[in-house]
Amino acid sequence: MQLKRNSRVTIFAAVAAAILTAALVGQLFIPEEASAQAGRRQGERQKKNPGATGDPEEEQKRIEREIDKTQPRPSITIDTDLVNVEAVVYNKKTGAIIQGLRKEHFEVYEDGVKQDIENFATPDAPLTMVLLLEYSKLVDLLGSASTTFFEPGRVEVLRPAYEFVRSFVKPKDFVSIVAYDIRPTPLVDFTDDPGKLAAAVNLLIRNNPAFSESNLFDAMNFVLRGGKGDSVVLDDKSTGDKAEYAGLEEVNARTSILLVSSGLDTFSKINFDQARKIVENAGVPVYCIGIGNMFMKRFDQHLDPMRVPFGIPDRMTLLQAQNTLKTFADSTGGKYFPVTFPGEIPTVLQSISALSRNQYSLAYSPSNSRREGKRRKIQLKVNLGDAIDPKLIVIQHRQSYVEPKG
């Protein structure tokens, strides 16, 4: 999630694209200082132009010569409908991540047709990640029902978040934290300061959830596609007003989401099919830690619909919630980790850190120009010759996307 108003993160490619687009439509607002700097750079370029002269007639002749040179050239149409694919490659037998791959090792197929890889980047950039945390009375209720002593369920959400910011965030990583109940609330903007991230987690620990609703689909839509939401809570300049946010799908960097959730959704404005389409098309890997698994494992035999405690979801609802998280992870090239015991969390977080830091970034322009809103299947192959048995190569990547309509 990239903040349009409060963000202190500079992602140069995304900013350049935004400036170019805004300039074309005449809606660009540039601060006074930035405008002056732009003017200075433009003046410098004009001075360095070797063809410029002080004589008006000579200048006009030079312009006419340049026009004559460009007159025969045909117009060119540039197709910018690139499909981005983030991929992690590892050995199925050993679990070791395969590093050092190059563009020629990969092949991309869309609906069985081989595509030309236009962009390729190796996994050498820092992380840009959003921690999306479920924080509602519903997860508190699940936690207290699944332990012999009262322990709010939000502890199961916050424990992995705290461990991640304490042990796995490195310098130059940019991490933002968003908590959601009835609506998503940004707690801290993108930062590589572990102190600010820990303060956001501690804020959740010291407070109690205000709503029973847990609107996961709306929260995913907000983080990926942006929208209007509350100002960042732990921002010194926050006014408490609503602010407009850009989603992760607009960020031109290696991005991912770490979702810690039960997978339950109560009253989102969008349904599962709409949320799945948004998640698929964003091209952002989603790593899910399922906190409802502990409750399922301990009390599965008691989850008869006639005997379920008031307010606790039944077995079918919890199974559907788990399937939601798994679908989000598999369709985006992320991974789903159902956590049953707190002792599993460090190993799970270590796996997520390794996977998210070893993503190869590929992009291609689809050869199929169809625009009927149909789903297209993506297949990725890696050819390493005799170096490793192809049957042992596992490629973790987004599985499909929905083509534009119209």
Residue pairs with C-beta under 8 A, 6 or more apart in sequence:
1 130
1 176
1 178
1 186
1 190
1 222
1 223
1 226
1 245
1 246
1 247
1 248
2 9
2 11
2 14
2 190
2 226
2 245
2 246
2 247
2 248
2 250
2 251
3 9
3 186
3 189
3 190
3 232
3 243
3 245
3 246
4 243
4 244
4 245
4 246
5 231
5 243
5 244
6 189
6 231
6 232
6 235
6 237
6 238
6 243
7 189
7 190
8 189
8 190
8 191
9 128
9 174
9 189
9 190
11 128
11 251
11 252
11 253
13 252
13 253
14 250
14 251
14 252
14 253
17 252
19 28
22 28
22 29
30 38
46 52
51 62
51 66
52 59
53 59
53 62
79 365
81 365
81 366
81 404
82 118
82 119
82 363
82 364
82 365
83 110
83 283
83 363
83 364
83 365
83 366
83 378
83 401
84 283
84 361
84 362
84 363
85 108
85 283
85 333
85 361
85 362
85 363
85 364
85 378
85 380
85 397
85 398
86 254
86 256
86 283
86 284
86 285
86 333
86 359
86 360
86 361
86 362
86 397
86 398
87 106
87 333
87 359
87 360
87 361
87 362
87 380
87 395
87 396
87 397
88 97
88 333
88 355
88 358
88 359
88 360
88 395
88 396
88 397
89 97
89 98
89 101
89 360
89 382
89 393
89 394
89 395
89 396
90 96
90 97
90 98
90 394
90 396
91 97
91 98
91 388
91 392
91 393
91 394
92 391
92 392
92 393
92 394
93 392
97 354
97 355
97 358
98 382
98 384
98 388
98 393
99 123
99 358
101 122
101 360
101 382
102 120
103 117
103 120
103 362
105 382
105 383
105 384
106 117
106 120
106 360
106 362
106 380
106 381
106 382
107 114
107 380
107 381
107 382
107 383
108 114
108 115
108 117
108 362
108 364
108 378
108 379
108 380
108 381
109 115
109 378
109 379
109 380
109 381
110 364
110 366
110 367
110 368
110 376
110 377
110 378
110 379
111 368
111 376
111 377
112 377
112 379
113 367
113 368
115 364
115 365
115 366
115 367
116 364
116 365
116 367
117 362
117 363
117 364
118 363
118 364
118 365
119 361
119 362
119 363
119 364
120 360
120 361
120 362
120 363
121 254
121 360
121 361
122 360
123 254
123 357
123 358
123 359
123 360
123 361
125 253
125 254
126 170
126 172
126 173
126 174
126 192
127 169
127 170
127 173
127 174
127 175
127 254
127 256
127 356
127 357
128 173
128 174
128 175
128 190
128 248
128 251
128 253
128 254
128 255
128 256
129 173
129 174
129 175
129 176
129 255
129 256
129 257
129 258
129 356
130 175
130 176
130 177
130 178
130 223
130 248
130 255
130 256
130 257
130 258
131 161
131 164
131 165
131 175
131 176
131 177
131 178
131 197
131 258
131 260
132 178
132 180
132 184
132 219
132 220
132 223
132 257
132 258
132 259
132 260
132 261
133 157
133 158
133 161
133 177
133 178
133 179
133 180
133 204
133 260
133 261
134 154
134 157
134 179
134 180
134 181
134 214
134 216
134 260
134 261
134 262
134 291
135 154
135 157
135 179
135 180
135 181
135 204
135 209
136 180
136 181
136 182
136 209
136 211
136 212
136 213
136 214
137 181
137 209
137 210
137 211
137 212
138 153
138 212
138 213
138 214
138 262
138 264
138 266
138 311
139 152
139 153
139 154
139 156
139 157
139 209
139 214
139 262
139 291
140 152
140 153
140 154
140 208
140 209
141 153
141 311
141 312
142 153
142 262
142 291
142 292
142 295
142 312
143 151
143 152
143 153
143 154
143 155
143 156
143 295
144 150
144 151
144 152
144 153
145 295
145 299
145 309
145 312
146 153
146 294
146 295
146 298
146 299
153 262
153 291
154 204
154 205
154 209
155 205
156 291
156 294
156 339
156 342
157 260
157 261
157 291
158 201
158 204
158 205
159 342
159 345
160 260
160 289
160 339
160 345
160 348
160 349
161 177
161 201
161 260
162 198
162 201
163 345
163 346
163 349
164 258
164 349
164 352
164 353
165 175
165 194
165 197
165 198
165 201
166 194
166 198
167 346
167 349
168 349
168 350
168 352
168 353
169 175
169 192
169 194
169 197
170 192
171 192
172 192
173 192
174 190
174 191
174 192
175 190
175 191
175 192
175 197
176 186
176 188
176 189
176 190
176 191
177 186
177 187
177 188
177 197
177 200
177 201
178 184
178 185
178 186
178 187
178 219
178 222
178 223
179 185
179 187
179 204
180 214
180 215
180 216
180 218
180 219
180 222
181 209
181 210
181 211
181 212
181 213
181 214
181 215
182 211
182 213
182 215
182 267
183 215
183 218
183 219
183 229
183 230
184 218
184 219
184 222
184 223
184 229
185 229
185 230
185 233
186 229
186 230
186 231
186 232
186 233
186 245
187 200
187 203
187 204
187 232
187 233
187 234
188 196
188 197
188 199
188 200
188 232
188 233
188 234
188 235
189 232
189 235
191 197
196 234
199 234
200 233
200 234
203 233
203 234
212 266
212 311
213 266
213 267
214 261
214 262
214 264
214 265
214 266
215 265
215 266
215 267
215 268
215 269
216 261
216 263
216 264
216 265
216 268
216 275
216 324
217 265
217 268
217 269
217 270
217 271
217 272
217 274
217 275
218 268
218 269
218 270
220 257
220 259
220 275
220 278
220 279
220 286
220 328
221 227
221 270
221 275
221 278
222 229
222 245
222 247
223 247
223 248
223 257
224 247
224 248
224 249
224 257
224 278
224 279
224 282
224 284
225 247
225 249
225 278
225 282
226 244
226 245
226 246
226 247
226 250
227 244
227 245
227 247
228 242
228 243
228 244
228 245
229 242
229 243
229 245
230 240
230 242
230 243
231 238
231 239
231 240
231 241
231 242
231 243
232 238
232 243
247 282
248 255
248 257
248 282
248 284
249 281
249 282
249 283
249 284
254 359
254 361
255 284
256 284
256 285
256 286
256 287
256 334
256 356
256 359
257 284
257 285
257 286
257 287
257 334
258 287
258 289
258 352
258 356
259 286
259 287
259 288
259 289
259 325
259 328
260 288
260 289
260 291
261 288
261 289
261 290
261 291
261 325
262 290
262 291
262 292
262 318
262 321
263 288
263 290
263 292
263 320
263 321
263 322
263 323
263 324
263 325
264 292
264 313
264 317
264 318
264 321
265 272
265 321
265 324
268 275
270 278
272 324
276 327
276 328
276 331
277 402
279 286
279 328
279 331
279 332
280 331
280 332
280 375
280 398
280 399
280 400
280 401
280 402
281 401
281 402
282 332
283 332
283 398
283 401
284 332
285 332
285 333
285 334
285 356
285 359
285 398
286 328
286 329
286 332
286 334
287 329
287 334
287 335
287 337
287 352
287 355
287 356
288 325
288 326
288 328
288 329
288 334
288 335
288 336
288 337
289 337
289 339
289 345
289 348
289 352
290 321
290 322
290 325
290 336
290 337
290 338
290 339
291 339
292 318
292 321
292 322
293 322
293 338
293 339
293 340
294 339
294 340
294 341
295 318
296 303
296 315
296 318
296 319
296 322
297 340
300 315
302 308
303 314
303 315
303 318
304 314
304 315
305 314
305 315
308 314
313 321
322 338
325 336
326 336
328 334
328 336
329 335
329 336
330 336
330 399
331 398
331 399
331 400
332 398
333 359
333 396
333 397
333 398
333 399
334 355
334 396
335 351
335 352
335 355
335 396
337 348
337 351
337 352
339 345
339 348
355 396
362 380
366 376
366 403
368 376
368 403
370 403
371 403
371 404
371 405
371 406
372 403
372 405
373 402
373 403
373 404
373 405
374 402
374 403
375 400
375 401
375 402
375 403
376 400
376 401
376 402
376 403
377 399
377 400
378 397
378 398
378 399
378 400
378 401
380 395
380 397
381 395
382 393
382 395
383 390
384 390
384 393
